Amino acid sequence: MAVIAKDGYIDLVRDRVENFNGNQLVHVGWDDHLLFSAAQAFPLPPEMPFQVLVSEVMTSVFNDHPDFANIDWSTVKWVLDGESFVPDMDKSLKDNGVGHKSLIRFKTPGLMGINGTRL
Amino acid sequence: MTAKRLNLRKRYELLTRGMGWETTHQKMDDVFPYDTFEGIKITDWDKWEDPFRLTMDAYWKFQAEKERKLYAVIDSFAQNNGQTNLADASYLSAIKLFITGVTPIEYAAHRGFAHLGRHFRGDGARIACQMQAIDELRHQQTQVHTISHYNKHFDGLHDPFHQFDRVWYLSVPKAFSEDALSAGPFEFITSISFAFEYVLTNLLFVPFMSGAAYNGDMATVTFGFSAQSDESRHMTLGLEIIKFMLEQHEDNLPIVQRWMDKHFWRAYRLLALVATMQDYMLTNSPMSWKEAWEVYFVENGGALFEDLSRYGLRMPKYHELATAEADHISHQVWSVFCSLGNATGFHTFLPTEEKMAWLSEKYPDTFDKYYRPRFEYWHQQQKDGTFEFQKGLPQLCQVCQIPMVFTEVQTDPMQISYRVTEHGGDKYHFCSDGCKDIFEHEPEKYVQAWLPVHQIFQGNCGGETLPEVLEWYKFTAEDSGNYIGSRDHARWQEWKGADVAVKQA
């Protein structure tokens, strides 16, 4: 459907990737860890290696959770925009198919939050 | 024999039927250019019935009387240092959220009704909207005057209108009111007068004003009472406009139903902030959000829609989900505020043992199972001195703009509810099917949304660091953070003595 307006409608997409100064917006959510009430948003260069996303960006926020240090990254299950996927850690976000406003979710088998409460 | 003064009924008739005319020099459609493009068909504006039939002179008289009473109470509240009779100074977090999040909506409603008061073709509807425009301005003004007393003694109350336009969580009420303001006049009045005021306003005013009474805030109680008689007139207008549209033409039904679905969901999402005030921010809560939802929406709203079913109108879409969510939303929203309490314009605080016992009682199916563990964990961290505010910024819903904290309450309450769609090659994320439907119906409108987190990343909010953004919001260092240890807390202890300090520890 289209908006019903009196005199046309201005074409303004406020969150075009061009507006992010060379970055793209990426969301990362840690399933079964609701101590983080929502997925986190980050402005990241598309050329950033996936490894850096994990070791720097995700670590900077999720490291506050006691489970984070215990993650065995070889067993992590990743979901990119609703599809499960296996990231290539050495390749860039872009080459891994992570686009502007993508949502990356990850599950950490065996780690189910504080005392197994999914927090 | 000379004619005596006209009676009220006659005067109302002359005011609303006799003062308008069919224009001849200009076409009526040019004089009233806004009331047809939405597709609502009105065949006879004279069928408009206003049960209040208020004339201007009667209106001024009533309002002046209420003003006199209100300002007398405000004066005596100030002279008697009424602020010292509050249950606790932490209660003021609710008032801070009210003045920054609700009072500016009153002003937005004033703007909207002033527009309708000029642009509806029917004189009766125009007069009703003009009066409501004045009411809304009066509400905004009396709220500012009443709460300004607290501003002399407490932080976080100094710049509500500046903050309304900028702060991350205040974009929720701002986007709500601008959605209605930027629609046509019939959609605006359906949104504000019916979905918000008729269906949902009791959820804002009754528990909130009783909440003020329960916490010794007689100032807020007084402006609540002063606004209440206006609210009943507004609610009547809301019901009248719906019936009027539905009676005028059968083609209006699908349009009205879609607006009802949309604005119910929009207003309901906004009320997540009210649910949070009610359950967590009030020191003493007169009733829980869930109880209020059961009474004011499930029972009263159910009866209303049963009554409206003779026009073909059905309950708003996703109302069952809203009822299922009543067990969850206040806990979810307060959790996000507590974890981002270094960026709020009010103080956050974890629920006390006493409060948690109350929450367990009011939410027997959910609080102990899903929510108590996180508050207890944070309590332990605060005790150990390891509690830290969250470092990142949350993902936001494109439509309601609330951080994406809502979960799949009907299937898995610990799973965040993620919805997504694509438009023009870009992805858009939503917290619910309700918000996603709204977007998909009018994507051109919501791709323009000013999402605070995205705006920070685009460099439009004063800088990249938290202190820069908070400065741009005009938050001072004293406005944010934990209540315990704040300047408000210290002042309260000074007034109330050591007893309070012991009780709170």
Chai-1 contact restraints between the chains, C-beta under 6 A:
chainA,res_idxA,chainB,res_idxB,connection_type,confidence,min_distance_angstrom,max_distance_angstrom,comment,restraint_id
A,M1,B,H441,contact,1.0,0.0,6.0,A-B,restraint_1
A,V3,B,E442,contact,1.0,0.0,6.0,A-B,restraint_2
A,V3,B,E444,contact,1.0,0.0,6.0,A-B,restraint_3
A,V3,B,K445,contact,1.0,0.0,6.0,A-B,restraint_4
A,K6,B,F37,contact,1.0,0.0,6.0,A-B,restraint_5
A,Y9,B,E444,contact,1.0,0.0,6.0,A-B,restraint_6
A,L12,B,Q448,contact,1.0,0.0,6.0,A-B,restraint_7
A,V13,B,V447,contact,1.0,0.0,6.0,A-B,restraint_8
A,R14,B,Q448,contact,1.0,0.0,6.0,A-B,restraint_9
A,D15,B,H454,contact,1.0,0.0,6.0,A-B,restraint_10
A,N19,B,Q458,contact,1.0,0.0,6.0,A-B,restraint_11
A,F20,B,Q458,contact,1.0,0.0,6.0,A-B,restraint_12
A,H27,B,Q395,contact,1.0,0.0,6.0,A-B,restraint_13
A,L34,B,M414,contact,1.0,0.0,6.0,A-B,restraint_14
A,S37,B,S335,contact,1.0,0.0,6.0,A-B,restraint_15
A,S37,B,V336,contact,1.0,0.0,6.0,A-B,restraint_16
A,S37,B,S339,contact,1.0,0.0,6.0,A-B,restraint_17
A,S37,B,V405,contact,1.0,0.0,6.0,A-B,restraint_18
A,A38,B,P394,contact,1.0,0.0,6.0,A-B,restraint_19
A,A38,B,Q395,contact,1.0,0.0,6.0,A-B,restraint_20
A,A38,B,P403,contact,1.0,0.0,6.0,A-B,restraint_21
A,A38,B,M404,contact,1.0,0.0,6.0,A-B,restraint_22
A,A38,B,V405,contact,1.0,0.0,6.0,A-B,restraint_23
A,A39,B,Q395,contact,1.0,0.0,6.0,A-B,restraint_24
A,Q40,B,G392,contact,1.0,0.0,6.0,A-B,restraint_25
A,A41,B,L393,contact,1.0,0.0,6.0,A-B,restraint_26
A,A41,B,Q395,contact,1.0,0.0,6.0,A-B,restraint_27
A,A41,B,V453,contact,1.0,0.0,6.0,A-B,restraint_28
A,P43,B,F457,contact,1.0,0.0,6.0,A-B,restraint_29
A,V61,B,K391,contact,1.0,0.0,6.0,A-B,restraint_30
A,V61,B,G392,contact,1.0,0.0,6.0,A-B,restraint_31
A,D64,B,E388,contact,1.0,0.0,6.0,A-B,restraint_32
A,K101,B,K427,contact,1.0,0.0,6.0,A-B,restraint_33
A,I114,B,Y377,contact,1.0,0.0,6.0,A-B,restraint_34
A,T117,B,P373,contact,1.0,0.0,6.0,A-B,restraint_35
A,R118,B,M414,contact,1.0,0.0,6.0,A-B,restraint_36
A,L119,B,P373,contact,1.0,0.0,6.0,A-B,restraint_37
A,L119,B,R374,contact,1.0,0.0,6.0,A-B,restraint_38
